[in-house]
């Protein structure tokens, strides 16, 4: 049961990194991809159908960690508290900007919400990189410091940006598409850069988590016997819903129809 619990944790963490990397990376680039109010609305509409479903994977990751590895979760929560606070703050700020953009008066309100989306997306990406830096350096119970932590956070954020560019090149139309495609490059098929960054983003949490004492910190066998089968039943449903969402909204956006 410990092996299945570890596999589920890895699956959800890698899945969130890949799926949320698309909407976060695009959100990080919103001011550059969208030069006018309408273009920014188009950029936000490109990932608006996906971001809530993508966030479920992060919630599932936390749920598996809390339920199946409670001792490790407590140690990580206390040790990485500043990182997690920064990540949650960015998450809330980004979502508040998305939900509030169409509910306020005038262009200044929308510009402020766009800034919240961009800043929140950067905060989440940098925080995720900061967390991975601690795990990769073998110090999971304290935030990474110095040049290693800074460079790792910036490198992960850059990978999010590249992933968002690939996603934008697949979803956008008009001038925002041209700007994304200009950086992605015109060689090969449009999905190839997106697939490459997806592999890298999915592999990072697996690599970082390989050094964690997961088997030693697992919950009791009686707890795992109850939780793991339930998770194995729910997981295919989550994957099916996610696949349906991506299939239903697979076409390029031509207008801000989702916001």
N, C-alpha and C positions, 0 to 999 in steps of 0.2 A: 504493500500500500504506500510505503514511503516513496518508492520509485514513481508510482502513478501521480502522487501529489506533487513531486518535483517536476514531472513532465507537464502537469497542468499549469503550474506556476510559470514555467518557462514559456509555454504556449501563449498564455495570456499576456505576459510581459512583452514578448516578441511581437505579438499581434498588435498590441497598443502602439508600440514604437513605429511599426510600419504604417498602420492605418491612420493614427493621429498625426504621424509625421507629415502626411499629405496635407491635412487642413492647417496644421500649425505652420508648416513651411510656406504655404500659400499666404496665410495670414501675416507672416513675417515680411512678406514682399508686397503687401497691399499698396503702400504708397508708391512703390516703383512701378508695379504692374498697372495700377489705376491712377491716371493723372487727373482725371476729372471725377466729379461726384457720380456720374452715371457709370463710368468705367470701374470705380471702386465698388459700386453696387454689383456690377457684373462679376468682379473678382470674388466678392463675398458669396454671391449666389452659386459660384462654382463648387464650393465645399459646404454650403449651408445644409443640404440634405444629409450629410454624412457625419457632422461633428458630434452630434448627440450619440449616435450609435457607436462611434469610435471611442467616446469617453467611457462607455460601458466596459470596455476591455481594461481600462485602468482600475475601475471599481472592482472588476472581477479579480484582477491581480492582487489588489489590497485584500479582498475577501479571502482568497486562497492563502495568502500570507498570514492573515490573522487567524483563520480557522485551522489551518494545517500546520503552521509553524509559529505558534503564539509566543514562545520564548524568544525566537529570533526576531519576531516583529517588535517585541518590546525593546530589545536591545537596539535595533535599527532606528526605531522611532525616537528613542532618547538620544542616540548618537548623531542622527542626521536631522534633528529637529529644524535647524535653520534652513537646510536645503528643502525640506518638505513644506515648510511655511512659505518659502519663496515660490515653490511650484504651485501650491494651492492658491496663493495670491494671484499669480499670473493666470491660472485657470479661471478663477472667478472674474478677474478683470476682463479677460478675453470674452467670456460668455456674456458678461454684462453688456459689453459693447455690441455684441451681435444681437442680443435680445432687445436692446434699447434703441438701436439706430433708427428704426422706423416709427418710434413712439414719441419723438420730441420735435420741437418746432425749429425750423430753419436750418441753413447749411452749417452754422457753427456747431449745433448739436450733433449733426451727422459727422462732422470733422472730428469732434471730440470722441465719438464712439469709434470711428475708424482708428484713431490714435490708441484707444484702449485695446482694440483687437490686435493691433500691431505690437504694442508694448507687452500685452499679456502673452502673446504667442512667443515673443523673444524670451520672456521671463520663464515660461515653461520649458522651452528648448534648452536654455542655458542651465536651468536647475536640473534637468534630466542629465545633461552632460556633467554637471558638478557631482551628482549622485554617482554616476558611472565612474567618474574619476576616483572616488573613494573606494569603490569596489575593485577597480582594476589595480589599484596600488596596494591592495591587501589591507586597507584600513577601513573596514566597513562600519566601524562604530564611532567614527569621527569624520567631520567634513574634510574634504581634500583642501590643502592649502598650497601656497606657493605657485610657481610657474606651472607645475604639473596639473594642478586643478584648473588653473586659468586656461591653459592651452587645450586641455581635454574638453572643457566646457565650450570653448570657441569652436573646436573641431566638430563636436557633435552638433552645435547650432548650425555650422556651415553645411553639414550633411542634411539637416532638416531643410535648409534653404534649397539645396540641390534637389531633394525629394519633392519639395513644393513646386519647384520649377518644372519638373517632369510632369507632375499632376496638372499644373496650369496649362502646359502645352497640350495635354490630352483633353482638357475641359473647356478652355476659353475660346473665344472668337474675337475677331476684330483687332484693334491695336493692342489690347492686353495680351492676346495670343502671340502677336508678332514680337512683342518684347520678351515674352517667355521663351519663344522658339529661338530668338537670337542668341540667348545665353545657353540654351540646351544644346543647340547645334542642329544642323539639318541632315547630318549623316545618319544613315540607318533609319529604322522605323521609330515612330514617335514614342512607343511604349518602352523601348529598350533602356533609355536613361532612367526612367521611373522604376523599371524592374531591377536595375543594378543598385540603385540607392535603397530599394526595398530590401534586397538581400543584406546590404551592409547594416541598415538600421535594425533588421531582425536579428542579425548576428551579434550586435553589440551587447544587448542585455544577457544573451546566452553566455558570451565570453566573460562578462563582468560577474555574472552569478555563479560561474563555475567554481570560484574560490570560496563561496559561502558554505558554512557547515550545515547544510540543509538536513541531511540525514540525522545528524546528531541533535538537531533542534526540532525535530518533527514532533507533532502531538502524539498522544498515547495511541496505541493500536486500536483501542475501542473507539476513540474519536475519529480516526481516519476511516474506520470501517463504516461509520455513519456518513461522513462528509464526502469521501471520494466517489462512491457510487452515485450520490446525488449530483455531484459536479459532472460526472461522466454522462449523465442523462441530460443535463441542462446545456452542456457545451455544444452538442450538435445543433440544438435549436438556435443558440446564439450565432453559430456559424451560418446556418441557413438564412436567418433574418438578415445578417450582414451581407451575404451573397445576393439576396433579393434586392436590398437597397442599392448596392453597386450596379446590379443589372438594370433596375428600374430607372436609375439616373445616369446611365452610361453615355448618353448623348451630350454633345457640347451645348453649353448654355449660350443663348442669344439675347437674354434679357434678365432683369432681376426678378424672376418669377417666384423665387422661394422666400423672399423677404418682403 
